[in-house]
């Protein structure tokens, strides 16, 4: 089972040593600076590690063997890539407490990071299996075929053929280790990218090439934001080229040469309906502009839409396109509730449930401040559990509760945690098979206490 154990890292204490299982749906709720984003970024770190290792190995594989020979073996290469990636996302460890982080991949491979004696120590012993030694032999074999005379893009050269063979071996090994995944982190400041002009987005994207991410300074916000700009451009390009949601669906059918399954059609239809419900209109796109049609002949350009519409549109588009691809994907949505009214938060959670239903390998991580997120997910769990126990009620759940089959969750698909004072508290009740309402109610009770105190002060003063 995939899980993450974190102790004494930044705001997280976790003195009890509670591991966090990484499930299809993962909700981290707490006050600001409680460790929610740290957990999300750690998951992002490990899930993007495969890409970083792949880039490092491919770079080495393109160097002729006599030059820059690998003396310490492939494990050192891995450690260097991992250390640089960690520094990009979390900066220097100089001022951190001695921490312990253990990640267990879906294939039960373990990677351990810990600070000890003011150094970052990396334990890859779990990866020291035949796959690692085979990969090192493949790397050296690939480099023997490299000749400086031929460019790597010469498809007739032994260099190109060797490199392609090694690339396939890297992908296969990373897949065995469970480090291969389509992961995207969409930050909480996502709306600004929608509002920016194309020239400004190009300007921000160009800055990335001038930043040295190997310097051990926390550049996580820059790294994540620039990666999102690139992903945003690819996403928008696809929607503009196809004209919107329906165009993407028709293109999928055209390329596959067959119609979509009825289950997938229903799932995509639910996401599209929830999108229009939140946007208060229908989304359309052309080569030059994205719009929301609010009435028959009235449109609002997305660049001039409300902050809530701008903040949520890329989430819905991403959920739709990722579900349509039918390939396993992982998403991290920072503060998904940003700029959204509670009923819109509910609709977004229902679209997220559809994304989870699209592929058993799909995962989503939601760091949030909003209790409405938890309450919406609890409704989806109750709908899913009831439909599983009483299948004849499925149509009634759709009709009365407005929750179609793909917009439901099962209890074992969800992990929900409150983060407080550096510790983890599960927000789930095994007995009830749902969210523990007491933790959500505490927020309302605190507000009620303040209200009562104010009334009491007024009553006492009036009766002096």
N, C-alpha and C positions, 0 to 999 in steps of 0.2 A: 504494500500500500504506500502511495506517495505521501510523504509527510515532512514537516519542517520542525526542528527543535532549536529554539533560540533562547539563550540565557545571557543576561547582563550586557545586552547590546543596545546602545543608545537609550531610549526611554524604557525599553523592555527589561524587566528583571527576571521574571519567571523562575523564582527560586525553587518552586516545586518540580521544575523540569517537565512541564506538560508539553508533549509534542502536538503540533497542529496538523491534523490530517488535511490534505489538499483534495477536496471533493469537487464534484461538478459545479456546485454553487458554494462560494465562500464569502461570508459577510463579516467584516471587522468593524465594530462600532465602538465609539468612545469619544471623549473630549479631544480637542486639539492637543497635539504633542503627546498623545497617549501611546503611540507606536503603531497605529493603523497603517500609515504609509510605509513605515519601515518594513513591516511584514510583507506588504504588497511588493515593495521593491526587492526584497530578498527572494521572493518567488520569481519575480521578473529576472533577477540576476541569474538564478540557477537555470531557468528555462531558456535564457538567451545564451547560456554558456556554450551550448552546442555550436551556435553560429560563430562565437568568438574563437573556439577551438578550431573549427573548420577553416576560418580565415587565416589563422596562424599557421596551420599545417600546410595549407595550399601555398602560402607565401614561402615557407621553407622548401616545399617540394619543387619550386621553380628555380632554386639555386643549384648550380653544379656541385657535385659531391666533393671535389677537392677543396672548394672554397667554403669557408664558414661551416666546417664539418661539425656535426652534432657529437659532442664528447660525452655529455652527461645523460643522453638518452631522451626518449620522448616524454618521460614523466616531467622532466624539467621544463620542457616546452609547454606542457599543460599548466604547470604551476605558474610560469611567467604570464601566460595568457589570462589565467584566472586572477592573478594578483593585479594585473593592469585593469581588468574589467571591474574588479572590486573597488579599486581606487577611483575609477570613473564614477561609479554610482554612490560611493560612500566616503571618498576622500581619504586623507591620512588617518591612520589608527592611533596616532601619537597620544591624543587626548581621550581615547576610549578606555573604559575599564577592561580588564581581562575578560574576554567574552568566549562563548562557545556556540558554534552553529553547526548543526548536522542536517544535511539534506538527504533524504532517501527517495530515489527516483521511482517511477512506476514499475521499473524492472528490478527494484530492490538493490540498486547500486547506491553506495553511500559516498558522499564527499563531506569531509569535516574541515571546518575553518575555526581557528582559535587564535586569540591574541595571548601570547605568553612571552615574558622577557622582552616586552616592547617590540615583538616581531609577529607578523602574520604567519602562522604555521598552517600548512595544508596537508591533509592526510588523504591520499588517493589509493590507499591499500586495497580498498574494495574494488578498484578498477584494475588491479594487477592480476588480470586473468589472461587466458590465451589471446583475447581480443586485443589487448594492449601490446603484447609482444609481436603479434601478427601485424599490427598497424605499423610498428616501428620497422619491421622487416620490409613492409610494403613501401614505406617512405624512402628507405635507403635504396631499394630497387628502382623506384621511380627516379631518384636523383642520378643514378648511374646512366640513365638513358638521356639525360639532359645535355645538350650541347649548346654553347653560347652562339653558335652560328645560326641557329634557327630560332625565329620568333615563336613565342608560345601559341600565337594564333594561327600558325601555319599547320593546317589540319593534316598535312601529309607527313609531318615530322614525327620522329620517334618521341620527341619532347612532348608534343601535344597528346599523343596516344597514351604515353605513360602517365601524364598528368590527369587525363580523364579517368584512367583506370584507378589511380590513387584517390581521386575525388569520390568515386563510387565506393571505394573501401572505407573512406572516412565517414560517409553518410551511413553506411551499413553498421559500422561500429558505434557511432553515436546513437543510432536507432536502438541497438542492443542495450545501450546504457540508459535509454529513456530520456536522452537529452535532445531529442529532435521534436520540435513542436512549432506550429504556427502561432506565435504570440505577438500581441499588439497591446501596448499600454497607451490609453487615451487619457491625457492629463486633465486636471480640473479646469485649466485655463483654455480648454479646447475651443471655446466660443470665439476667442480673439482671432483664431486662424480663419474662421468663416468671415469675420468682419473685415479682415485685411484685404487690400487690393492685391492683385497678382504680382505687381512689381515689388510690394513690400514683402510678400511671402518669398519671392525669389531672393530678396536681399537677406532675409533671416536664414534661409537655407544655405546661402553662399558662405555665411559666417562659419558654419560647421567645419569647412575645409581649412580654416585658419586657426582652429583650436587644437592644441595638443592634448588629447584625452589621456595620454599616458602619464602626465604629470599628476602626482598623488594629491589632487585637490578635488573636493566634492563638486563635481560638475553634473550631477544627476539631472537637475532641472533642465540644463542646456541640452544634455544628451537625449533626454526623453522628449523634450519639446521639438528638437530638430528632427528626430526620427518620426515624430508624429506629423510634422509638416510634410515630410516625404510621403508617409503613408496617406495622409489627407489628399495630397495631389493625385496619387494613384487611384484613390477611391472616387474622387470627384471626376477624374478623367473618364472612368468607367461609366459613371452615371450620366455624364454629359454625352458621351458617345452613343449610349443606348437610349437616352431620352428619359430615364427614370426607372422605377421598379419593374414595371411590366416589360420594358425593353431588355433588362438584364435577364429576366426569366425566359423570354423568347429566344434570346441569344444562347442561353444554356441548352435549350431544347434543340436549337439548330446545330450547335456544335456536337452534341451527343447523338443526334440523329434519332432521338426518341422522346416522347412526351415525359414530363415529370410524373412521378407517382402521385396518386391522390393524396397520400399522407403529406408529402412535401408541399403540394399545392395548397393544402389547407393551412399548413404551418406558415408558409410565406404570406398567405392571405391575411392571417391573424396579425403578423408583424406589420404589414402594410396598413391595415385598418387602425392599429394602435398608433402608428406614426401619424396618420392624418388626424386622429382624435387629438393628439397632443399638439400638433402644428396648427390645429383649427383650420385646416384646409388641405388641399392636395398638392403634393410636391411634383414639380416637373423640371426638366433640365434640357438645355440646348447647348450648342457649341460655345455660346458666349455668356450665358447666364443661368443661374438656378433661381427658381421662383416657387412661391406658395400661392395657389389660387384660392382666395378666400370667398369669392362669389363667382357667378358665371363668367363675367368679363372683368373681374377685378383681381389683380395680381400684386404681390409684394415681392420685390427682389430679396433673396435670402440675405444679401449683404446689408440690407436695411431692415431686416426683421427684428423681432424682439430678442433680448438676450437669452430668454428661455428657449426660443426656437433655434437660435444659433448654437446654443450649448448642447441641445439634444439631437439635432438632425444627424450628426455624424455617428452617434451611437446607434440610432435606428438603421441607418444605411449600412453600417458595419455588421450589425446583427443579421440583416437581410442577406447581404452578400456572402458572409461567412456560412450561414445556414444553407444558402444555395449551392455553395461549393461542395458540401457533403464530406469535407475532409476535417479531421480532428483539428480543433483550434482552441487556443486559450486567450482570454481577454481580461485585461485589468482596466476597470473604469473607475478613476478617482472621483469621489463625490458625485455619483450618478444623479443625485437629487438636485444638483446645482441649478438654481434659477427656476425650479419646477414646483408648481402647486401640488399638494398631496395626491390629488386624483391623477395628475400626470405622472407622478412617481409610480403610482399603482400600474398605470398602463405600460410604463417602461419595464417594470418587473415582469409583467405578463409576456412582453416581447422577449425578454431575457430567458424566460422559461421555454419559449419556443426554440430559441437558439440551443438550449441544453437538450431539447427533445430531438434536434436535427441529427445529432451524432453522439453515441455513447462516450466518445472521447473528448467531447467539448467541456471546457471549464471556464468559469468566470470568477474573478476576485473583485469584491466591492468594498473598499474602505469608505465608510459613510458616517455622517453625524446624525442622520435622520432616523428617528424611530418609525416613521411611516414606511421606510424600506423594509424593516423587519416585519411590520404588521402585514404589508402586502405579500411578502414571501410566506408568512404563516397561512394566509388565505389560500395560496397556491398549494401549500403542503396539505392542508385540510381537504381541498378539492381532489388532489391526487390520491390521498389515502382513502377517502370515501368511495371514489370511483373504483379503486382497486378492490375494496371490501364488498361493495355493492355495485357490480357492473351495470345493473339495470338502471341505476340512477345517473349514468353518464350523460344522457341527453338532457335530463332535468337540470344537472349542474350547468350545462351549457346555456339552457334556456333561462333559468332563474338567476344564476350567479354570473352569467356572462363569461364563463371560463371554458373555452373549447379544450378538447383533449390535449393538444400540444402546449397549451398555456397552463399546465399543471405540473407540480413537482411531487416527488416522493420524499419521505422523511430522510431516508438514507442517502439522498443526493445532496443534502444541505449540511454545511458546517457554519455555525454562527457563534461569534465570540464577542463578549464585552471586554474592553481593555481598560483597566483602572489601576492606578498606582503601580504600573509596571507589571501587573499580573493578568492572566487570562481567566475569564469566567465563561463557561459555556452558557449560551443563551437558549439551549435546546432541552426539552423535557422528553426523555425516553418514554415515560409513562403516558404522557399526553400525545406524543408524536407531533410536536410543534414547538413554537417559540414560547419561552417562559415569560408570561405576561408581566410578572412582578417587576422585572428589570425595566421594562418599558413604562410601567405604571409609576415607577419611582420618580421619573421626570415630571409627570403630571402632578404627583403628590407634592413635590418640592414647590412647584408653582402655586398649588392650592394652599400650602402652608404660608407662603408669602402673602397671598391674598387674604387669608384669615388674620394674619398679624396686622395688616393694614386696616382691616375692618375693626379689629379689636382696639387699635390705637384711636380710631375715630370715635368709637363708642365710648371709651373711657374719657376722652377729652370732652365729648358732648355732655357727659354726666358729672363733670367736676362741680 
